[in-house]
Structure formats: structure tokens, C-alpha cells
Amino acid sequence: MNQTIYANDTVQACIAACSNCHQVCLQMGMNHCLETGGKHVEPSHFRLMMCCAELCQTSANFLLSGFHQNALCGICADICEACATDCERIGGMEECVKACRKCAETCRQMANMQH
């Protein structure tokens, strides 16, 4: 029973982190990055942010539906790490870096869980 509670807590934490990361990446990209311009709208950076937001939303949707897919969680963790690293490189995007790192951490936990 404790394993089930842990699993449910882990799932809920991952859903929350994915949803938050989706929101932060989308808002930062569409507002902060577009308005700041320059390196914030480099195609590779902007695409990565939008792909991260989309994948986080998709991962949250899968988890909300009760479908835990280790491979999807692993890919989401990889993309979130890449996005965090790129946002650090750009600078001035600490909120996005934090959200992406938290999402990567929880998705990695989900990817490593046994069904």
C-alpha cells in the first residue's frame, strides 16, 4: 500500500511539475522572449521552448488519463534539461530554468518507476 501511495504522490508531483513547466515556457516564450528580442528569439532557442511547453502539456495529459508511459517521461525529462540549459545560456530566464529542472527531475522519477 505504501508503494501505491508513493506512486500516486509521484504521479501527482509530476503532473504538477509538467503543467507548471508548460505554463512557464509558453508564457516566457510568447511574452518575455518575443518582447526582449535578440538572442531570446533565436530560432533554435524559441523552438526548444515551444517544444518543451508542448511536450510537458502532452506528458501531463497522459498522466492525467492514467497512462504512465516511461519512454514519454524520459523524453520529456531530456527536453526539459535541454531547455533549462539553453535558458541559462540566454540569461534572465531563471523562472524557466527552475520550472524545467523541476519537471525534468519528476519526469526522470516517473521514467524510472516500475508499473
C-alpha positions in Angstrom: 0.0 0.0 0.0 2.8 2.4 0.8 4.2 1.9 -2.7 0.9 2.8 -4.2 0.7 6.0 -2.1 4.3 6.8 -3.1 3.4 6.2 -6.8 0.3 8.4 -6.6 2.3 11.1 -4.9 5.0 10.8 -7.5 2.4 10.9 -10.3 0.7 14.0 -8.8 4.1 15.8 -8.4 4.9 15.0 -12.0 1.6 16.3 -13.3 2.0 19.5 -11.3 5.6 20.0 -12.5 4.7 19.3 -16.1 1.7 21.6 -16.0 3.8 24.4 -14.4 6.6 23.9 -16.9 4.2 24.1 -19.8 2.7 27.3 -18.5 6.1 29.0 -17.7 7.7 28.0 -21.0 4.7 29.2 -23.0 4.4 32.5 -21.1 8.1 33.2 -21.1 8.4 32.4 -24.8 5.4 34.3 -26.0 5.9 37.3 -23.8 9.4 37.7 -22.3 11.3 36.3 -25.3 9.3 37.9 -28.1 9.3 41.3 -26.3 13.0 41.1 -25.4 14.1 40.0 -28.8 17.8 39.4 -29.8 19.1 36.1 -28.6 15.8 35.4 -26.8 14.2 34.8 -30.2 17.0 32.8 -31.9 15.1 30.2 -33.8 16.7 27.2 -32.0 16.0 28.7 -28.6 12.4 29.7 -29.3 11.6 26.3 -31.0 13.1 24.5 -28.0 11.0 26.5 -25.6 7.8 25.8 -27.6 8.6 22.1 -28.0 9.3 21.9 -24.2 5.9 23.5 -23.4 4.1 21.2 -25.8 5.8 18.0 -24.6 5.1 19.0 -20.9 1.4 19.5 -21.7 1.3 16.2 -23.5 3.0 14.4 -20.7 0.6 15.9 -18.1 -2.3 14.8 -20.3 -1.0 11.2 -20.5 -0.5 11.1 -16.7 -3.9 12.7 -16.0 -5.5 10.0 -18.1 -3.8 7.3 -16.0 -1.5 6.2 -18.8 2.1 6.2 -17.5 4.5 5.8 -20.4 8.1 5.5 -19.2 9.6 6.5 -22.6 7.5 9.6 -22.9 8.5 10.7 -19.4 12.2 10.1 -20.2 11.9 12.2 -23.4 10.2 15.0 -21.5 13.0 14.9 -18.9 15.6 15.2 -21.7 13.8 18.1 -23.4 13.3 19.9 -20.1 17.0 19.6 -19.3 18.0 20.9 -22.7 15.5 23.8 -22.4 16.9 24.7 -18.9 20.4 24.6 -20.2 19.6 26.9 -23.1 17.6 29.3 -21.0 20.6 29.5 -18.7 22.8 30.3 -21.7 20.5 33.0 -22.8 20.3 34.6 -19.3 17.5 36.4 -17.5 15.2 33.3 -17.6 15.6 31.9 -14.1 11.9 31.1 -13.7 12.0 29.0 -16.8 15.3 27.3 -15.8 13.7 26.4 -12.4 10.5 25.1 -13.9 12.3 23.0 -16.5 14.7 21.5 -13.9 11.8 20.6 -11.6 9.9 19.0 -14.4 13.0 17.1 -15.6 13.5 15.7 -12.1 9.9 14.5 -11.6 9.8 13.1 -15.2 13.0 11.2 -14.6 11.5 9.7 -11.5 8.4 8.6 -13.5 10.6 7.2 -16.3 12.4 5.0 -13.8 9.3 3.7 -12.0 8.1 0.2 -12.5 4.5 -0.3 -13.4 
